[in-house]
Amino acid sequence: MWEKAIMGMAALRVFSGSLEILAALLILKVNQVEKALLINSGLAIVGPLVLLTSTAVGLLGMTDRISFAKIGWILLGISCILIGVRK
């Protein structure tokens, strides 16, 4: 049996992937660059939110096996990723 944290992380990624596929189909359907850019911009919000939520679920699943110092390093790394991808 899988751990609850693993199931939660996987479910978030399946949800995120499904949104990406739906957005791609919607972009094909609208067939206009302006509307496609709007759809694509909406997806830019989903990616970081899924990253943060999935990481939080994973960290909560590991709280009994990981030190606070390592959690701090992980959070610092996530912060660096989010700062690096900002416009």
N, C-alpha and C positions, 0 to 999 in steps of 0.2 A: 504494500500500500504506500502511496506517495504522501509526503508531508503536506500539511495544509498550506504552508508557505509556498511550496513548489506548485501546488494547484492554483493558488492565487496569482502567482507570477505568470504562469502559463496562460491562465484565463485572460489576464490583462494584455498579453502579447497577441493572443488570438483576436481579442476585441480590436486592438490597434491595427493588426493586419487586415481585418475585415473592413475597417473604416478606410484604410488605404485603397483596398480593391474597389470599394463602393465609390470612393472619390474618383478613381481612375475611370470607372464606367460613366460616372456623371460628367466628367470632363469630356469624354468621347461623345456623350449625348448632346451636351450644349454646343459643342463645336464652335466656340468663340473664344479667342485668346483672352479677352477681358474677363469673361466669366470663369474661365479656367484658372486664371491667376487668383481670383477671389477664392475659389475652391481650394487651390493649393495653399493659399495663405491661411485658411482655416486649419489645414492639416499641420501647419507649423506650430500651432498651439498644442495639438494632441501629442506630438512626439515627446517633448520635454515632460509633459504631465505623466505620460506612461512611464518614462524613465524614472522620474522621482517616486511615483507610486509603487512601481515594481521593486525598486531598490529598498523603499521603506518596508514593504512586505517581507522581502528577503532578510533585511536586518532584524526585523521583529522575530522572524523565525530562528535567527541565530543568537538572540540576546543571551542565552545561557552558555554559549560557546565562544563568544568573542569579547575582547576587552573594550573598555570605553575608548582607549587610545586608538584602537583600530577602527572603531566606529567613527571617530573624529577624522581619521585619515581618509576614510571612504567618503564622508560628507564633504571634506575639502576637495577631493577629486571630482565629485559631482559638481561642486561649485565651479571648479575650473572649467569643466566641460560646458556648463551653461554660460559662463562668461565668454568662453572662446567662440561660441556659436552665435552670440548676440551681434546685431548689426552695428 
